[in-house]
């Protein structure tokens, strides 16, 4: 029986400013580049991040904190490969919101 290579889950860790992508097979680290995985803010600007691959997990650590309640668009191209050469079935797109109770800056007056 043939098993397809797929993304199993997307989790955000707001405290660490990270997004974790879990797949059902180990990842070929060479297939993970800024061309195959990208993050775009709601205003259209690209978000820079560092990538770490651990077995079947890709950890994206954002270099800057997203604006409170901003929605990021995660784009994963189908060129992402497993270690045995399987490609994702199709390109994927996810919306990720970093929720926050903070909606404005606090000003302290003396």
KOLTOR-157821 format. One record per residue: residue number from 1; residue in three letters; x negated, z negated, y negated of N, C-alpha, C in turn. Coordinates in pm, whole numbers, plus 50000, padded with zeros to 5 digits. Layout:
BEGIN
(bavex NUM, ala, (X, Z, Y), (X, Z, Y), (X, Z, Y));
...
***
This chain:
BEGIN
(bavex 1, unk, (49916, 50000, 50117), (50000, 50000, 50000), (49910, 50000, 49875));
(bavex 2, unk, (49941, 50086, 49781), (49863, 50101, 49659), (49921, 50012, 49549));
(bavex 3, unk, (49834, 49933, 49488), (49878, 49845, 49380), (49830, 49900, 49248));
(bavex 4, unk, (49920, 49911, 49150), (49885, 49965, 49018), (49812, 49860, 48936));
(bavex 5, unk, (49724, 49907, 48850), (49649, 49822, 48758), (49734, 49800, 48635));
(bavex 6, unk, (49770, 49674, 48607), (49861, 49642, 48498), (49818, 49517, 48422));
(bavex 7, unk, (49870, 49506, 48302), (49856, 49385, 48222), (49961, 49286, 48270));
(bavex 8, unk, (49918, 49165, 48306), (50010, 49065, 48358), (50072, 48978, 48249));
(bavex 9, unk, (49988, 48938, 48150), (50040, 48852, 48045), (49956, 48862, 47918));
(bavex 10, unk, (50019, 48829, 47806), (49954, 48822, 47676), (49985, 48683, 47620));
(bavex 11, unk, (49880, 48605, 47594), (49899, 48471, 47540), (49816, 48456, 47414));
(bavex 12, unk, (49871, 48387, 47316), (49793, 48360, 47195), (49759, 48212, 47192));
(bavex 13, unk, (49640, 48184, 47143), (49596, 48048, 47126), (49569, 48031, 46978));
(bavex 14, unk, (49668, 47981, 46906), (49659, 47970, 46761), (49546, 47877, 46719));
(bavex 15, unk, (49525, 47767, 46792), (49421, 47670, 46756), (49282, 47732, 46762));
(bavex 16, unk, (49259, 47822, 46857), (49127, 47886, 46872), (49121, 48023, 46808));
(bavex 17, unk, (49233, 48068, 46751), (49240, 48200, 46687), (49210, 48311, 46789));
(bavex 18, unk, (49270, 48299, 46909), (49243, 48391, 47018), (49370, 48451, 47077));
(bavex 19, unk, (49350, 48568, 47138), (49455, 48632, 47216), (49396, 48658, 47354));
(bavex 20, unk, (49465, 48615, 47458), (49418, 48633, 47595), (49503, 48737, 47666));
(bavex 21, unk, (49435, 48836, 47723), (49502, 48943, 47797), (49466, 48927, 47945));
(bavex 22, unk, (49564, 48901, 48028), (49538, 48882, 48172), (49589, 49003, 48248));
(bavex 23, unk, (49502, 49056, 48334), (49534, 49173, 48415), (49544, 49133, 48562));
(bavex 24, unk, (49593, 49223, 48645), (49606, 49192, 48787), (49483, 49233, 48868));
(bavex 25, unk, (49380, 49290, 48803), (49252, 49322, 48867), (49141, 49284, 48771));
(bavex 26, unk, (49020, 49267, 48824), (48906, 49241, 48738), (48879, 49363, 48650));
(bavex 27, unk, (48830, 49336, 48529), (48812, 49439, 48426), (48671, 49495, 48430));
(bavex 28, unk, (48661, 49628, 48410), (48531, 49693, 48390), (48493, 49670, 48243));
(bavex 29, unk, (48396, 49583, 48220), (48359, 49543, 48084), (48317, 49662, 47998));
(bavex 30, unk, (48261, 49766, 48060), (48216, 49884, 47984), (48333, 49963, 47924));
(bavex 31, unk, (48453, 49945, 47979), (48569, 50019, 47929), (48635, 49951, 47809));
(bavex 32, unk, (48588, 49832, 47773), (48648, 49757, 47662), (48567, 49782, 47535));
(bavex 33, unk, (48625, 49859, 47444), (48560, 49892, 47316), (48664, 49881, 47205));
(bavex 34, unk, (48618, 49900, 47082), (48713, 49898, 46969), (48804, 50021, 46973));
(bavex 35, unk, (48768, 50121, 47052), (48855, 50239, 47068), (48966, 50215, 47170));
(bavex 36, unk, (48938, 50132, 47272), (49037, 50111, 47378), (49131, 49994, 47351));
(bavex 37, unk, (49086, 49896, 47270), (49172, 49784, 47232), (49158, 49764, 47081));
(bavex 38, unk, (49270, 49760, 47012), (49266, 49738, 46867), (49381, 49649, 46824));
(bavex 39, unk, (49359, 49583, 46710), (49460, 49498, 46648), (49482, 49549, 46507));
(bavex 40, unk, (49609, 49565, 46469), (49642, 49615, 46336), (49741, 49518, 46272));
(bavex 41, unk, (49714, 49480, 46147), (49804, 49391, 46074), (49928, 49467, 46029));
(bavex 42, unk, (50029, 49394, 45986), (50154, 49458, 45943), (50134, 49548, 45821));
(bavex 43, unk, (50027, 49525, 45744), (49999, 49612, 45628), (49918, 49736, 45666));
(bavex 44, unk, (49885, 49750, 45795), (49814, 49868, 45843), (49663, 49853, 45854));
(bavex 45, unk, (49608, 49740, 45809), (49463, 49722, 45817), (49422, 49675, 45957));
(bavex 46, unk, (49305, 49720, 46001), (49253, 49678, 46131), (49200, 49537, 46122));
(bavex 47, unk, (49220, 49461, 46228), (49172, 49324, 46238), (49047, 49324, 46326));
(bavex 48, unk, (48938, 49267, 46274), (48814, 49258, 46351), (48821, 49141, 46448));
(bavex 49, unk, (48763, 49160, 46566), (48762, 49053, 46666), (48641, 49071, 46758));
(bavex 50, unk, (48602, 48961, 46821), (48499, 48963, 46924), (48569, 48966, 47058));
(bavex 51, unk, (48506, 49031, 47155), (48566, 49047, 47287), (48481, 48979, 47393));
(bavex 52, unk, (48547, 48908, 47483), (48479, 48847, 47598), (48560, 48882, 47722));
(bavex 53, unk, (48493, 48934, 47824), (48560, 48968, 47949), (48515, 48869, 48056));
(bavex 54, unk, (48613, 48803, 48120), (48586, 48710, 48228), (48678, 48747, 48345));
(bavex 55, unk, (48620, 48815, 48444), (48696, 48860, 48561), (48816, 48945, 48521));
(bavex 56, unk, (48939, 48890, 48536), (49061, 48967, 48506), (49118, 48932, 48368));
(bavex 57, unk, (49038, 48866, 48284), (49084, 48817, 48154), (48999, 48877, 48042));
(bavex 58, unk, (49067, 48925, 47938), (49000, 48970, 47816), (49041, 48872, 47706));
(bavex 59, unk, (48941, 48811, 47641), (48968, 48717, 47533), (48927, 48781, 47401));
(bavex 60, unk, (49023, 48795, 47311), (48997, 48850, 47179), (48993, 48732, 47082));
(bavex 61, unk, (48880, 48710, 47017), (48867, 48604, 46917), (48865, 48669, 46780));
(bavex 62, unk, (48968, 48643, 46702), (48979, 48703, 46569), (48870, 48649, 46477));
(bavex 63, unk, (48807, 48737, 46401), (48699, 48695, 46309), (48754, 48630, 46183));
(bavex 64, unk, (48878, 48661, 46148), (48943, 48598, 46034), (49080, 48547, 46079));
(bavex 65, unk, (49127, 48442, 46014), (49258, 48387, 46047), (49366, 48481, 45994));
(bavex 66, unk, (49466, 48511, 46074), (49576, 48594, 46023), (49657, 48518, 45920));
(bavex 67, unk, (49723, 48591, 45832), (49812, 48528, 45735), (49925, 48458, 45810));
(bavex 68, unk, (49973, 48344, 45758), (50083, 48274, 45825), (50203, 48366, 45846));
(bavex 69, unk, (50255, 48363, 45967), (50373, 48439, 46008), (50354, 48590, 46002));
(bavex 70, unk, (50229, 48635, 45998), (50202, 48779, 45999), (50215, 48831, 46142));
(bavex 71, unk, (50264, 48951, 46156), (50277, 49014, 46286), (50162, 49112, 46305));
(bavex 72, unk, (50090, 49096, 46415), (49981, 49186, 46450), (50029, 49279, 46560));
(bavex 73, unk, (49981, 49402, 46558), (50015, 49499, 46661), (49892, 49518, 46749));
(bavex 74, unk, (49905, 49483, 46876), (49799, 49498, 46974), (49818, 49632, 47043));
(bavex 75, unk, (49716, 49716, 47038), (49721, 49848, 47100), (49616, 49855, 47211));
(bavex 76, unk, (49660, 49886, 47332), (49570, 49898, 47446), (49584, 50040, 47500));
(bavex 77, unk, (49476, 50116, 47494), (49480, 50253, 47543), (49465, 50257, 47695));
(bavex 78, unk, (49509, 50365, 47754), (49508, 50373, 47901), (49369, 50395, 47958));
(bavex 79, unk, (49266, 50402, 47874), (49128, 50417, 47923), (49067, 50284, 47970));
(bavex 80, unk, (49139, 50172, 47954), (49091, 50044, 48007), (49092, 50054, 48160));
(bavex 81, unk, (48978, 50014, 48222), (48963, 50030, 48367), (48941, 49897, 48437));
(bavex 82, unk, (48980, 49895, 48563), (48945, 49783, 48651), (48805, 49811, 48707));
(bavex 83, unk, (48744, 49712, 48773), (48607, 49732, 48824), (48602, 49837, 48935));
(bavex 84, unk, (48714, 49865, 48998), (48715, 49970, 49101), (48760, 50106, 49046));
(bavex 85, unk, (48766, 50119, 48912), (48793, 50248, 48849), (48939, 50283, 48823));
(bavex 86, unk, (49029, 50193, 48852), (49172, 50221, 48827), (49200, 50214, 48677));
(bavex 87, unk, (49283, 50304, 48630), (49324, 50306, 48490), (49462, 50242, 48475));
(bavex 88, unk, (49488, 50187, 48357), (49623, 50136, 48329), (49720, 50254, 48335));
(bavex 89, unk, (49840, 50228, 48381), (49942, 50331, 48398), (49967, 50411, 48270));
(bavex 90, unk, (49976, 50340, 48157), (50001, 50406, 48029), (49950, 50315, 47917));
(bavex 91, unk, (49941, 50370, 47798), (49901, 50291, 47682), (50006, 50183, 47657));
(bavex 92, unk, (49961, 50069, 47602), (50051, 49956, 47580), (50048, 49915, 47434));
(bavex 93, unk, (50159, 49862, 47386), (50168, 49811, 47249), (50247, 49681, 47252));
(bavex 94, unk, (50192, 49579, 47186), (50258, 49449, 47177), (50259, 49402, 47032));
(bavex 95, unk, (50364, 49329, 46996), (50370, 49263, 46866), (50341, 49116, 46890));
(bavex 96, unk, (50248, 49063, 46810), (50209, 48922, 46823), (50221, 48858, 46686));
(bavex 97, unk, (50296, 48749, 46678), (50313, 48678, 46551), (50247, 48541, 46561));
(bavex 98, unk, (50163, 48511, 46464), (50102, 48379, 46455), (50192, 48294, 46366));
(bavex 99, unk, (50287, 48224, 46430), (50384, 48145, 46357), (50316, 48029, 46285));
(bavex 100, unk, (50372, 47992, 46170), (50319, 47880, 46094), (50431, 47818, 46012));
(bavex 101, unk, (50423, 47688, 45998), (50515, 47616, 45911), (50470, 47628, 45767));
(bavex 102, unk, (50344, 47666, 45747), (50289, 47679, 45613), (50328, 47816, 45558));
(bavex 103, unk, (50397, 47816, 45447), (50440, 47943, 45388), (50381, 47966, 45250));
(bavex 104, unk, (50313, 47863, 45195), (50249, 47880, 45065), (50134, 47780, 45053));
(bavex 105, unk, (50050, 47801, 44954), (49936, 47713, 44931), (49981, 47589, 44855));
(bavex 106, unk, (49914, 47478, 44885), (49942, 47352, 44817), (49848, 47339, 44700));
(bavex 107, unk, (49901, 47302, 44584), (49819, 47278, 44465), (49828, 47132, 44427));
(bavex 108, unk, (49713, 47067, 44418), (49709, 46925, 44381), (49664, 46915, 44237));
(bavex 109, unk, (49746, 46852, 44154), (49714, 46836, 44013), (49669, 46692, 43989));
(bavex 110, unk, (49572, 46678, 43900), (49523, 46544, 43866), (49598, 46487, 43749));
***
